[in-house]
Amino acid sequence: MFLDAEKTKLSDRDIALLLNKKGYSLARRTISKYRLKLNIPSSRKR
């Protein structure tokens, strides 16, 4: 899943839920932390 290729802009919460369904146990704040480190704007700004 590449964020650049998103058709709908997913929030950090939505990304965390999708990853949890696939077996990756990550919290929303973890997604947010790494999104900020990778200079990816929030879903509102994408």
Buried (B, 14 or more C-beta within 10 A) or exposed (E): EEEEEEEEEBBBEBBBBBBEEEEEEBEBEBBBEEBEEEEEEEBEEE
